[in-house]
């Protein structure tokens, strides 16, 4: 059955059918060919159960927060400020791309939104200042992936919802690996541009007074991040409530900077509706598919397959990592998460691994899927913001950052404390 499901999934995706519809179609097929029970009769209850959750309300709020930041001009001013602080490094403005993506990730929660924001602002500068198009584009695509690691993260919310794991603890667990990954991207860029200076364009040094004045443009993002994360960990708000407070804060900041117009509000709400509808269709479709897979016995079949290999938990974990890397080439990231979590996570927990730690490990693998062809969404987002060149340029430019993600996967496996230190430190208080 594993073979039939995998082939069916890839075949339907290759027909450019929307991912949410693909998941429903697979569920219908499993019901007809592999299940002795009429599972279709449970569709209504499954749709209601999957969508009737206060936790998921955080998703449209975080999407709306990102839309407001982009359309009000806050993201553009943040990029300009970071340009003044990072352009003296080898690689120049490329570091500002990564730094802006990191800061925007701390409020957006979406990798695609982060990549789109930075690409829209940054790509016009690549030609103007003589940067290598491949590395410049690849850095934006890679930096955008931080949106699903650094809290607040929509993907971590979905993971917590599906595994009944503490979302605040997941947010804490993702903070240190996310920052380390951003630092790794900066180090990789600096090393490449030191070895080949022509990749990095002109290094620019700004007067100290101008750099200090630019810090004021960073305050809105810092304040929003402090409000959202602070209210969660002080126990004043749930992630959903904190997201709502963040939206109110973003609107207030936009109003103070003359960024609120009826057109901006309209476009932000419309963008939120489109993105949230896509996410919820995938979540609901995956819930029904997972219900049919479990009823048809795929979980037991996969568990029996892994047990038949006779591997230790460590080597079984490496097999799971390899499976995610391969599937990430072909399946959209949110779909990959919601389809595999109900099957893989129970096996991981049974082997004695921490579900919070595995959630962060999975997110790194999902990040990698965002910048690996042929389905890497961030590659298409960045290519869409370019005025010339082919998709191959973005793919080649992302390779050094994919290698850094592989290094982070190895680091998390070797040192689980990278993800567990902050949650355990908070729990001990």
KETI-774576 format. One record per residue (C-alpha): x, y, z; residue in three letters. Coordinates in steps of 0.5 Angstrom, whole numbers, padded with zeros to 4 digits, always signed. Layout:
BEGIN
XYZala ...
This chain:
BEGIN
+0000+0000+0000unk +0006+0005+0001unk +0008+0004-0006unk +0001+0005-0009unk +0000+0012-0004unk +0007+0014-0006unk +0006+0013-0013unk -0001+0016-0013unk +0001+0022-0009unk +0007+0024-0014unk +0002+0023-0020unk -0003+0027-0018unk +0002+0033-0016unk +0005+0032-0023unk -0002+0034-0026unk -0002+0041-0022unk -0008+0039-0018unk -0008+0043-0012unk -0005+0040-0006unk -0011+0040-0002unk -0015+0037-0007unk -0010+0032-0008unk -0010+0030-0001unk -0018+0029-0001unk -0017+0025-0007unk -0012+0020-0004unk -0017+0019+0002unk -0022+0017-0003unk -0018+0012-0007unk -0016+0009+0000unk -0023+0008+0002unk -0025+0005-0004unk -0019+0000-0005unk -0016-0001+0002unk -0021+0000+0007unk -0026-0006+0009unk -0030+0000+0012unk -0034+0006+0009unk -0029+0011+0011unk -0032+0016+0007unk -0038+0017+0012unk -0034+0020+0017unk -0032+0026+0012unk -0036+0031+0015unk -0034+0029+0022unk -0027+0029+0020unk -0027+0036+0017unk -0031+0039+0023unk -0026+0036+0028unk -0020+0039+0024unk -0022+0046+0023unk -0026+0047+0030unk -0019+0049+0034unk -0018+0055+0037unk -0010+0054+0036unk -0011+0054+0029unk -0014+0061+0029unk -0007+0064+0030unk -0005+0062+0023unk -0010+0068+0020unk -0007+0072+0025unk +0000+0071+0024unk -0001+0071+0016unk -0005+0078+0017unk +0001+0081+0021unk +0006+0079+0016unk +0002+0082+0010unk +0001+0089+0014unk +0009+0089+0015unk +0010+0088+0008unk +0004+0093+0005unk +0005+0098+0010unk +0013+0099+0008unk +0016+0097+0015unk +0019+0091+0012unk +0023+0096+0007unk +0025+0101+0012unk +0028+0095+0016unk +0032+0092+0010unk +0035+0099+0009unk +0037+0100+0016unk +0040+0093+0016unk +0044+0095+0010unk +0047+0100+0013unk +0050+0095+0019unk +0052+0089+0015unk +0054+0092+0008unk +0062+0093+0010unk +0062+0085+0011unk +0065+0081+0005unk +0059+0079+0001unk +0056+0086+0003unk +0048+0087+0002unk +0047+0079+0002unk +0048+0079+0009unk +0043+0085+0010unk +0038+0080+0006unk +0039+0074+0011unk +0039+0079+0017unk +0032+0082+0014unk +0029+0075+0013unk +0031+0073+0020unk +0028+0079+0023unk +0022+0079+0019unk +0021+0071+0021unk +0021+0074+0028unk +0014+0077+0026unk +0011+0073+0020unk +0011+0066+0021unk +0011+0064+0014unk +0017+0062+0010unk +0014+0064+0003unk +0012+0071+0006unk +0019+0072+0008unk +0022+0070+0002unk +0017+0074-0002unk +0018+0080+0002unk +0026+0080+0002unk +0026+0079-0005unk +0021+0084-0007unk +0026+0089-0003unk +0033+0087-0005unk +0033+0084-0012unk +0033+0091-0015unk +0039+0092-0012unk +0043+0086-0014unk +0044+0089-0021unk +0045+0096-0019unk +0051+0094-0014unk +0054+0089-0019unk +0052+0083-0014unk +0053+0075-0017unk +0046+0074-0019unk +0046+0067-0017unk +0049+0068-0009unk +0045+0074-0008unk +0038+0070-0010unk +0040+0064-0007unk +0041+0068+0000unk +0034+0071-0001unk +0031+0064-0002unk +0035+0061+0004unk +0034+0067+0009unk +0026+0066+0007unk +0026+0059+0010unk +0028+0062+0017unk +0020+0064+0017unk +0018+0057+0019unk +0024+0056+0025unk +0024+0063+0028unk +0018+0064+0033unk +0012+0065+0032unk +0012+0060+0026unk +0006+0057+0023unk +0009+0050+0021unk +0011+0050+0029unk +0003+0051+0030unk +0001+0046+0026unk +0006+0041+0028unk +0004+0042+0036unk -0004+0042+0034unk -0002+0035+0030unk +0002+0032+0036unk -0001+0035+0042unk +0005+0038+0044unk +0006+0045+0047unk +0007+0051+0042unk +0010+0055+0047unk +0016+0050+0048unk +0016+0049+0041unk +0017+0056+0040unk +0023+0056+0045unk +0026+0050+0042unk +0026+0053+0035unk +0029+0060+0037unk +0037+0058+0038unk +0037+0053+0032unk +0034+0059+0028unk +0039+0064+0030unk +0045+0059+0029unk +0042+0057+0022unk +0042+0065+0020unk +0049+0066+0023unk +0051+0060+0019unk +0048+0063+0013unk +0052+0069+0014unk +0059+0065+0015unk +0058+0061+0009unk +0057+0068+0005unk +0063+0071+0008unk +0067+0065+0007unk +0065+0065-0001unk +0066+0072-0002unk +0073+0072+0002unk +0075+0067-0003unk +0072+0070-0009unk +0070+0077-0008unk +0067+0078-0014unk +0061+0075-0012unk +0059+0080-0006unk +0059+0086-0010unk +0062+0093-0007unk +0063+0093+0000unk +0060+0100+0003unk +0062+0103+0010unk +0057+0108+0012unk +0058+0114+0017unk +0057+0112+0025unk +0051+0117+0026unk +0047+0114+0020unk +0048+0107+0022unk +0046+0109+0029unk +0040+0113+0026unk +0038+0107+0022unk +0037+0103+0029unk +0030+0107+0030unk +0028+0103+0024unk +0029+0096+0027unk +0025+0098+0033unk +0018+0096+0030unk +0020+0089+0029unk +0024+0088+0036unk +0017+0091+0039unk +0013+0087+0036unk +0017+0080+0037unk +0018+0082+0044unk +0010+0083+0045unk +0008+0077+0042unk +0014+0072+0045unk +0013+0076+0052unk +0006+0075+0053unk +0006+0068+0051unk +0012+0066+0056unk +0010+0071+0061unk +0003+0067+0061unk -0001+0073+0059unk -0004+0070+0053unk -0004+0064+0049unk -0001+0064+0042unk -0007+0065+0039unk -0008+0071+0043unk -0001+0074+0042unk -0002+0073+0035unk -0008+0078+0035unk -0004+0083+0040unk +0001+0083+0034unk -0004+0085+0029unk -0006+0090+0033unk +0001+0092+0035unk +0003+0092+0027unk -0003+0097+0025unk -0001+0102+0031unk +0006+0102+0028unk +0003+0103+0021unk -0001+0108+0023unk +0004+0112+0027unk +0009+0111+0020unk +0003+0114+0016unk +0003+0107+0013unk -0005+0105+0014unk -0009+0106+0008unk -0016+0103+0006unk -0012+0100+0000unk -0007+0097+0005unk -0012+0094+0009unk -0016+0091+0004unk -0010+0088+0000unk -0008+0085+0007unk -0014+0082+0009unk -0015+0079+0002unk -0008+0076+0002unk -0009+0073+0009unk -0016+0070+0006unk -0012+0067+0000unk -0006+0064+0004unk -0011+0062+0010unk -0015+0058+0005unk -0010+0055+0002unk -0007+0053+0009unk -0013+0050+0012unk -0015+0046+0005unk -0009+0043+0006unk -0010+0041+0014unk -0017+0039+0013unk -0015+0035+0007unk -0009+0032+0010unk -0013+0030+0017unk -0018+0026+0012unk -0012+0023+0009unk -0009+0021+0015unk -0015+0018+0018unk -0016+0014+0012unk -0009+0012+0012unk -0009+0010+0020unk -0016+0006+0018unk -0013+0002+0013unk -0007+0000+0017unk -0001+0004+0013unk +0002+0006+0020unk +0003-0001+0022unk +0005-0003+0015unk +0011+0003+0016unk +0012+0001+0023unk +0013-0007+0021unk +0018-0005+0015unk +0022-0001+0019unk +0022-0006+0025unk +0024-0011+0019unk +0030-0007+0018unk +0033-0009+0024unk +0036-0002+0026unk +0038+0001+0032unk +0034+0007+0034unk +0040+0012+0031unk +0040+0009+0024unk +0032+0008+0024unk +0032+0016+0025unk +0037+0017+0020unk +0033+0013+0015unk +0027+0018+0017unk +0032+0024+0016unk +0033+0021+0009unk +0026+0020+0007unk +0024+0027+0009unk +0030+0029+0004unk +0028+0025-0002unk +0020+0027-0001unk +0022+0034+0000unk +0024+0034-0007unk +0017+0033-0009unk +0012+0035-0004unk +0010+0042-0002unk +0013+0043+0005unk +0006+0044+0009unk +0003+0038+0006unk +0009+0034+0007unk +0009+0035+0015unk +0001+0034+0015unk +0002+0028+0012unk +0008+0025+0015unk +0007+0027+0022unk +0001+0022+0025unk +0005+0016+0022unk +0012+0018+0023unk +0012+0022+0030unk +0009+0016+0034unk +0015+0012+0031unk +0020+0017+0034unk +0017+0017+0040unk +0017+0010+0041unk +0024+0010+0040unk +0025+0014+0046unk +0026+0021+0042unk +0023+0028+0045unk +0017+0030+0040unk +0019+0037+0041unk +0027+0036+0039unk +0024+0032+0033unk +0019+0038+0031unk +0025+0042+0030unk +0029+0037+0027unk +0023+0036+0022unk +0023+0044+0021unk +0030+0044+0019unk +0029+0038+0014unk +0022+0042+0011unk +0027+0048+0011unk +0031+0045+0006unk +0025+0042+0002unk +0024+0050+0001unk +0030+0051-0003unk +0031+0044-0007unk +0028+0043-0014unk +0023+0041-0017unk +0018+0044-0012unk +0022+0048-0007unk +0017+0054-0007unk +0022+0059-0004unk +0026+0058-0011unk +0020+0060-0015unk +0018+0066-0010unk +0025+0069-0011unk +0025+0068-0019unk +0019+0071-0019unk +0022+0077-0017unk +0028+0077-0021unk +0028+0081-0028unk +0032+0077-0032unk +0036+0070-0031unk +0033+0063-0031unk +0031+0059-0025unk +0038+0055-0025unk +0041+0061-0022unk +0037+0061-0016unk +0038+0053-0015unk +0045+0054-0016unk +0046+0060-0011unk +0042+0056-0006unk +0047+0050-0006unk +0052+0053+0000unk +0046+0054+0004unk +0043+0047+0003unk +0050+0044+0006unk +0049+0049+0012unk +0042+0046+0013unk +0045+0039+0013unk +0050+0041+0018unk +0045+0044+0022unk +0041+0037+0022unk +0048+0033+0024unk +0049+0038+0030unk +0041+0037+0032unk +0042+0030+0032unk +0049+0030+0036unk +0047+0036+0041unk +0040+0035+0042unk +0041+0041+0047unk +0041+0046+0042unk +0033+0045+0041unk +0032+0043+0048unk +0036+0048+0053unk +0031+0053+0053unk +0025+0049+0054unk +0028+0045+0059unk +0031+0052+0062unk +0024+0055+0062unk +0021+0049+0065unk +0026+0049+0071unk +0023+0055+0073unk 
